[in-house]
Amino acid sequence: MKHIWMVIISMVLVASAAAASTTTTTGTAPPANYQHVGSGFMFPLAIGPFQRSSLQLISPDGLHVAAQYDTSSAGHEMSVTVEIYPAPYILPGARNAQVEAEVCTNHSTSLDEEMKEEYRARRVSVGPVALPSLHSEGSGRRSSFEAKSKRDGGQKIETYLFCPIAKEWMITYIAIAPAKNDLTADLARFANWFPWPELTVTPLAGDRRTTIVARSTFGEPIYFVRGAIVSGSQRDMDIFNAAAASLGLETHSVTDEPTSQYFTVFNRDTRALAAVDMLRAARDGKMGALKLDLMLLPLSAANGAGDESDAIVVAPPDGIDGL
């Protein structure tokens, strides 16, 4: 009997600057000074004239957090969402300055596309922005947008992306203000007020929920590892299925044939290190005689717009450095 299984993870929805909540995702009142568990970033209840109106623990491990700050000061009305989450996990054989820079550029493009779609906005400028802390390593990029409206004069939207900070973190600011305000100056002031800890370049302890980046020996140089296709006997596939289930992957039988095949999809909610260990075990025969192929998405196709499925490349694991 052949079973083709689909293992699917639902994408994590990123909180927008318009989201508001007075409780954490656990339903409890957020502490006055919330500290991010991985980086040491503090999210105080107040920053200058800004009040924290929302604190969202987006991932269950507390590594992905978003907080919204608002001010109604006359002429400076603004909402800012500050979000911090792990940077993509770059396989050891792929990490270098060029790969890091291209991953950040891709992430910035995706953020721009999100702003254009969500606010029907037009990007009017883009450029570098200085890191708020001299103790951090990484780069910053600013994008400015306009969303016109005859009813209220429209809005200005401005984003900061700092990437990768201490080689481990992505940090975004998304600010929204009435079109009449000087949002660029107001966001720069907020960024100066927001407290940054001293972040050193040290590996993030433990596993993390994020995407996986690889460098290939064929085709385009950089890919996201979006999943795998694994086939073998029913007995061996049962072992793989148990390993996938331990990562929270759901399996669905599709058809019947003499051997079994599974299709698994990773995304930003996948525990990266555990997923890589699972792929290595399948490749190295630790789960039996399995055939493993990787599902790879070219970095150039991962811009946050459209269906990615047509761009997926299926390749054997020996085409990837560091796996």
N, C-alpha and C positions, 0 to 999 in steps of 0.2 A: 504494500500500500504506500503510495506517495502522498505526502502532505506538504503543500506549499503554505508556509505560514507568513503572516505579515505582522511585524512587531512595530508598533507605532507609538510615538510619544507626542502628546499634544504640545504645541508651541506655547511657550510662556508669553503672555501678553505684557508688553512693557507699559508701565503706567505713564499716562500723558500728564502734561502740566495742568490740564483741566480737571484731573481727578482730585477728589477731596474726601478725606476720612479723618475722623477724630480718634480712631482706635487703630491698633496694629492689626495684622491679619489674624492674630490669635484672639481678637475680640477684647483685649485688655487695654486699659488706658496707657498710652505711651509715656515713658519716663521723661522728666523735664530735660535731662541731658542724656540722650541716647547715644551709646558708643557702638560703632560698627565693629563686629566681632573679628574681622580679619585685618583691617588696616589701622584701626585706632581712631578713625574719623569720628568726630563728635557732631551730633545734630541737636543743638540746643533749642530750647523752647522759643527763644527770641534772639535775633541778630540785628542790632541797631533798631531801626523802625519796623523791621520785619517780624511777624509772628508765624510760628510753625502751625499750619492748619492741617497737615496730614503727615503721617509716618507709615509707610507700607513696607512690610517685610515680604518681599516678592518671592524669595526662595526659602524653603523650609530650613536650610542650614544657616540662614541669616547673613549670607555673603552678598546677597543682592537686595539693596535697600534703596528706597526713594522717599524723599521728604519734600513737601511743598511749603514755601514761605510766601507770605503776602504782606503788602503794605498799601495803605490807602492815603499816604501822605499826599497832600494836594500838589499836583503837577508831577508827581513821581509814582503814581499808582502802578503796581507791577505784581505779578506772580512769578515765582521762580521755583522750578523743580530741580533738586539736586539728586542725582542718582549715581550710585557706585555699585559695581559688580565686577566679577573676575574677568580679566582679559581672556581671549581665546587661548586654549592650551596648545602651544606650538611644540610638536614633537622634537625631542632633543636634537635629532639630526637635521632639523629644518631651521632652528633658531639662529638668526643673524640680524644685523641692523636693517638690511634691505627687506627681509621678510616682515619684521616688525613694522616698518614704515608702510609697506603695502597693505598689511592687515588694518592698520589705522586709517589709511586712505579709504579703504573699502568700507570701514565702519562709518566714517564721516559721510561718505556718499549715501549710505543707507539712512543715516539720520536726516540728511537733507531731503531725501525722497519722502520720508515720513512726514516732515514738516509741510512739504508742498501738498501732499495728499490730505493730511488731516485738517489743515487750515486753508486750503486752496490758495496758498501763498506763492509769491514770486520771490526768488532769491535775488537780492540786489547787490550783495557784496560777500566776499569770502577772503579770509586771510589768517595769518598766525595770531596767536594770543599767548602772552607770557604766562608761565606757570605761576600760580599764586604763592608758591613756596620755593625758596632757594634750596631747600633740603631734599627736593624730589627730583627724580630723573624721568624724563618723558618729553612729550611735545604737546602743544596746544593749537587748536584750530577754531576759528570763529566764523559763523555764517549768520547773515542778517536777511530777513524776509519781510515782505509787506503783504498784508491781506486787506484789500480795499472793501469798503462797505458804504453804501449811500446812507444807510440808516444811522450808524454811529461813528462814521469817519474811518472805520477800519482799525486794524491792529498792526503792531510791529511785533515780530518774533525774532529772537536772537538765541543762538545756541553756542555753547562752548563744548568742545570735546578735548579731554586730556587723555593721552594714550601713548604707550602703556605707562602707567605710573608705577615706578619701582618694578617694572617688567611684569606686574601682576594684576593691575587694576585698570578699569575704564571708569572715567568720571565724566558725567555730562551735566551741564546746566541748560535748562530750557526756560527762557524768560518770555513773558507776554505782557504787553502794555498797550494803552491807547496810542493811536498813530501820532497824536500831538506831542507825546513825551519824547525825551531824549533817552531812549532805551539803552543805547550803547554806553553812555556815561553812567547811567543808573546801574546797569549790570556790572560794569567794571568796579563800582563802589561796593556792591554786594560781594563780589568775588574777593575784594580786599578784606572785607569784614569776616567772611566765612572762615572758620578756623581750620587750618590744615596741620596735621601732625607731621613729625619728621619721619618720612618714609624711606627706608633703606632697601637696597636691592638684595632681598633675601627670598628664597623660595617660599611660596605659600604652603603652610603645613596642611597635610591631609588632602582629601579629594575635594573636587569642586564641580559645580554644575556649570558647564560652559561648552562652547564649540571646540572642535579639534582641528588644528591646522597642520598640513603636511607639505613637504617639498617632494616633487616627483622627479623621476629619471626619464620622463617622456612628456610629450604634449606641452601644456602650459606649466610654468615652474611651481606654482603654489595652488593648493586645493584645500577646501574644507572637506573633512571626512564626514559624509552625511549618513553613512551606514555600511552594511555589509550584506552580501548574499552568501549563505552557507548551505552546503548540501552534504548528505551522507546517509548512512543507515538510520533507521528509526531509533535504534538504541543510542547511537552517538548523538543524534539530534535531540534526544531527550535530555542528554547532559548539557548541550548547548542551550536548550530551552530553559532549563533550570537556572543556568548562569544568567541568561537574559532576564528572567523573571526576578532575580535578585537585584537587578538594576531598575526594576519597576517597569519593564517593557511588557506590553500586552501582546499576546500571540493569537492569531486567528487562522484556522484551517481554511484553505481555499479549494483544494482539489485532492484527488487520490491517485497515487502512482507507486511503483515498486520502491523508490527511495524517497527521502524527505528533503525538503528545501525550505529555508527560512529567509525572510527578507526583513531586515531591521533598520530603523531610521534613528539617527541621533540628531539632537539639536541643542539649544542653549540650556535645556533642563537636564541634559545627560551628565552623569558623573564621569568626567573625562578620564581620570586615571583608571577607574574601574573598567570603563569601556575599552580602553587601550589594552589593559591586562586580559580582558576577555578575548579580544581579537588575537593577541599573541598566543594565548592558550589554544585557540582554535587552529591557528596557523602551525603551531609547533607540535600538533598531535596529542596534546594533553587532554583533549575531549574525544579522542578516537580518530578515525580516518575521515576527516572532514575536508571538503574543498571550500576554500575561502576566497571570495572576491570582494573588493572594497567599492563602495559607491562614493564617488568623488565629485565635488562641485567646483569648477574653476573659480578662483577668486574673482575673476573679471565678470562672472555671471551672477555673483551673489551681491546684488546691489539693492535688495529689499523691494524690488518691483517685479511683478509678473510671476509666472509659474516657473520654478526652478527645474522641474522634472525633465524638460527637454534638454537641459544642459548637463545632466548627470552623466559621468563617465564611469564605466565599470572596468576595474583593473585588478590584477593580482597584487598581493601585498609586497612582492619583491620590487615593485615599481615605486615604493615609497621609502624615503630616507628616514631612519630613526625608529621604524616600527619593529 
